[in-house]
Amino acid sequence: MLGKSLNIKLSKFLLIYVFLMLLVSCGGGSNNEEVSQVSIITGVAQKGPFSVDSEVVITALDSNGNIVSEPIKTTIEDKSGKFSFDLPDSELSSYYRMAALGTVFDESDGSVLSSNISLSSVTDNPNNNAINVLTHWISQRTDSLVATGKSFEESLNQSEDELVAIFGIENPNSLDLTSNSSVFDEENAMLLLLSGALMETASEYSINTQTIIDEIASDFSEDGNLNEKGDDWFVRIQARIRNNPKFHLQRYAKNLRDRIGFN
């Protein structure tokens, strides 16, 4: 009888042991799956490039432009303005707003601007996304259109088309002033020319760079055109480089190369 009882107890013990091992195994598989469902998202924040340790905040939005989760915060990692963050698949959303705040490199004279610059970007694809003056103006115009009752998608598409009609620069969310790739070469050059001339204009008129950016944004956001203060600034910016745009572009590019250290 004792032997039979021990056998029964041993059998129950083995069954419990196997059951627990199965639970542990399943649990381990679930954890591994969760770890694998995180994407590393990268991008660049550039007026000139934002300085290392400048703040970048990423906010997920729904199809109506409403915030749907807690913001993700990260910082600029290098002199090119690069940033990265982890995005769990559970937090994937329709759209994202990215905002950068900090000092920036001044392409026009090779210095670092002493005052902070704030720029934003809205996108349906956060990876390899850029934050620059063009995306900032699109972001502001998109918000203005959404406020009139248009869908976020329609507002974003309209804003992008209107900006291209004014500045002639396409794919603003894909641009990178420090890229060695030949992709978007012309667009990157045009953005660098605009960015550097904006800095020179701010210096010439002894005005804060952010003020010019914001006044263009305010004007553009009203009706998708530049008619008032924004137009005045755009005319002044164009005047800075009109006589010899190639000379200015080469100078801005050299300052940027010296800063970043690429050939």
C-alpha positions in Angstrom: 0.0 0.0 0.0 2.8 2.4 0.9 4.5 1.8 -2.5 1.2 2.4 -4.3 0.6 5.6 -2.4 4.0 6.9 -3.2 3.5 6.1 -6.9 0.2 8.1 -6.9 1.9 11.1 -5.1 4.8 10.9 -7.5 2.5 10.9 -10.5 0.6 13.9 -9.2 3.9 15.7 -8.6 5.1 15.0 -12.1 1.8 16.3 -13.6 2.0 19.5 -11.6 5.7 19.9 -12.6 4.9 19.5 -16.3 2.0 21.9 -16.0 4.2 24.5 -14.3 6.9 24.1 -17.0 4.3 24.6 -19.7 3.1 27.8 -18.0 6.7 29.1 -17.7 7.4 28.2 -21.3 4.3 30.0 -22.6 5.0 33.0 -20.4 8.5 33.2 -21.7 7.3 33.1 -25.3 4.9 35.9 -24.6 7.6 38.1 -23.1 9.9 37.5 -26.1 7.1 38.4 -28.4 6.5 41.7 -26.6 10.2 42.6 -26.8 10.2 42.0 -30.5 7.2 44.3 -31.0 9.2 47.5 -30.6 10.4 49.6 -33.5 13.4 51.9 -33.3 12.4 55.1 -35.0 14.9 57.6 -36.2 14.7 61.1 -37.6 16.5 64.5 -37.9 15.6 67.9 -36.5 17.2 70.7 -38.5 16.8 74.4 -38.9 20.3 74.2 -39.0 20.8 71.0 -37.1 19.5 71.2 -33.5 22.3 70.9 -30.9 23.0 67.7 -29.0 20.7 67.2 -26.0 17.9 69.4 -27.5 14.5 68.0 -26.7 12.3 66.2 -29.1 8.7 65.2 -28.2 6.7 62.7 -30.2 2.9 62.6 -29.8 0.6 60.0 -31.4 -2.6 61.3 -33.0 -5.7 59.7 -34.2 -7.3 60.3 -37.6 -8.9 63.5 -36.3 -5.7 64.9 -34.9 -6.5 64.1 -31.3 -3.8 63.0 -28.9 -4.2 59.3 -28.1 -1.2 58.5 -25.8 1.4 59.9 -23.5 4.1 61.8 -25.3 7.5 60.1 -25.9 10.5 62.3 -25.1 14.0 61.9 -26.5 17.0 64.2 -27.3 19.2 65.0 -30.2 22.1 62.6 -30.4 24.7 64.2 -32.7 25.7 67.3 -34.6 23.5 66.3 -37.6 20.4 66.7 -35.5 19.6 63.0 -35.4 17.2 61.6 -32.8 15.8 58.1 -32.1 13.2 56.5 -29.9 11.5 53.2 -29.2 7.9 52.9 -30.5 6.0 49.8 -29.3 3.6 48.3 -31.9 0.9 48.7 -29.3 1.3 52.5 -29.6 1.1 52.7 -33.4 -1.2 55.4 -34.5 -2.6 57.1 -37.6 -0.5 60.2 -37.3 2.3 61.7 -35.2 3.4 65.2 -34.2 7.1 65.7 -33.6 8.4 68.8 -31.9 12.0 69.9 -31.3 13.2 72.7 -29.0 16.7 73.9 -28.5 19.6 75.8 -30.0 20.5 75.3 -33.6 23.5 75.6 -35.9 23.5 78.8 -38.0 24.6 77.8 -41.5 25.1 81.4 -42.6 28.1 82.1 -40.3 29.0 78.8 -38.7 28.0 79.6 -35.2 25.4 78.1 -32.8 22.4 80.3 -32.3 22.2 81.5 -28.7 18.4 81.5 -28.4 16.1 78.4 -28.7 14.2 77.5 -31.8 11.0 75.5 -31.7 9.9 73.5 -34.8 7.3 70.8 -35.4 6.3 68.2 -38.0 3.2 66.1 -38.6 3.4 62.7 -40.4 1.7 59.4 -41.0 5.0 57.7 -41.0 7.3 58.5 -38.1 10.4 56.7 -39.2 13.1 58.7 -41.0 11.0 61.8 -40.5 12.4 65.3 -40.6 11.6 68.3 -38.5 12.5 71.6 -40.3 11.0 75.0 -41.2 8.9 73.6 -44.0 7.4 70.8 -41.9 6.7 73.4 -39.2 4.7 75.6 -41.6 2.8 72.6 -42.9 2.1 71.5 -39.3 0.6 75.0 -38.4 -1.5 75.1 -41.6 -2.8 71.6 -41.0 -4.0 72.5 -37.5 -5.8 75.5 -39.0 -7.6 73.4 -41.6 -8.6 70.8 -39.1 -10.1 73.5 -37.0 -12.5 74.3 -39.9 -13.8 70.7 -39.8 -11.7 69.1 -42.5 -10.2 65.6 -41.8 -6.6 65.4 -40.6 -5.6 63.5 -43.8 -7.2 66.1 -46.1 -5.8 69.0 -44.1 -2.3 67.5 -44.2 -2.4 66.8 -47.9 -3.7 70.2 -48.8 -1.1 71.9 -46.6 1.7 70.0 -48.3 0.4 71.0 -51.8 0.1 74.6 -50.8 3.6 74.8 -49.4 5.1 73.3 -52.5 3.3 75.8 -54.6 5.0 78.7 -52.7 8.5 77.3 -52.0 8.9 74.7 -54.7 10.4 72.2 -52.3 8.9 68.7 -52.3 9.2 65.9 -49.7 9.9 68.2 -46.7 9.4 65.3 -44.3 12.2 63.3 -46.0 14.9 65.9 -46.2 18.2 65.8 -44.4 20.7 68.6 -44.8 23.6 66.4 -43.7 22.8 63.4 -45.9 25.5 61.9 -48.1 22.8 60.2 -50.2 22.0 61.6 -53.7 18.3 61.1 -53.0 16.6 64.5 -52.7 19.8 66.3 -53.6 18.0 69.2 -55.2 15.4 69.5 -52.4 18.1 69.4 -49.7 20.0 72.2 -51.5 16.9 74.3 -51.8 16.1 73.8 -48.1 19.7 74.7 -47.1 19.5 77.9 -49.2 16.2 78.9 -47.6 17.4 78.1 -44.2 20.7 80.0 -44.5 19.1 83.0 -46.1 16.5 83.1 -43.3 19.3 83.3 -40.8 21.0 86.1 -42.7 17.8 88.0 -42.9 17.2 87.7 -39.1 20.7 89.1 -38.6 20.3 91.9 -41.1 17.0 93.1 -39.5 18.2 92.4 -35.9 15.2 90.2 -35.2 14.8 86.8 -33.5 14.9 83.9 -35.9 11.8 82.3 -34.3 9.8 85.5 -34.9 10.4 85.2 -38.7 9.5 81.5 -38.6 6.3 82.2 -36.6 5.2 85.1 -38.7 5.5 83.1 -41.9 3.7 80.2 -40.1 0.9 82.5 -39.0 0.4 84.0 -42.5 0.6 80.6 -44.3 -1.8 79.0 -41.8 -4.6 81.5 -42.6 -5.2 80.6 -46.2 -2.3 78.6 -47.6 -0.7 81.7 -49.1 1.7 84.4 -48.0 0.0 87.7 -48.1 1.0 89.8 -45.1 4.0 89.7 -42.7 5.0 86.2 -44.0 5.2 87.5 -47.5 7.3 90.5 -46.4 9.8 88.1 -44.8 9.8 85.8 -47.8 10.6 88.7 -50.1 13.5 89.8 -47.8 14.8 86.2 -47.7 14.8 85.9 -51.4 16.5 89.3 -51.8 19.4 88.0 -49.7 20.3 85.4 -52.2 18.8 86.6 -55.5 22.0 88.0 -57.1 24.2 85.0 -56.4 22.3 82.0 -55.0 25.2 79.6 -55.9 27.7 81.6 -53.8 25.4 81.6 -50.8 24.6 77.9 -51.1 28.3 77.0 -51.3 29.1 79.1 -48.3 26.2 77.5 -46.2 27.3 74.0 -47.4 30.9 74.6 -46.4 29.9 75.9 -42.9 27.7 72.8 -42.5 30.5 70.4 -43.7 32.9 72.0 -41.3 30.4 71.6 -38.5 29.4 68.0 -39.2 32.8 66.8 -40.5 31.7 65.1 -43.8 33.3 65.7 -47.2 
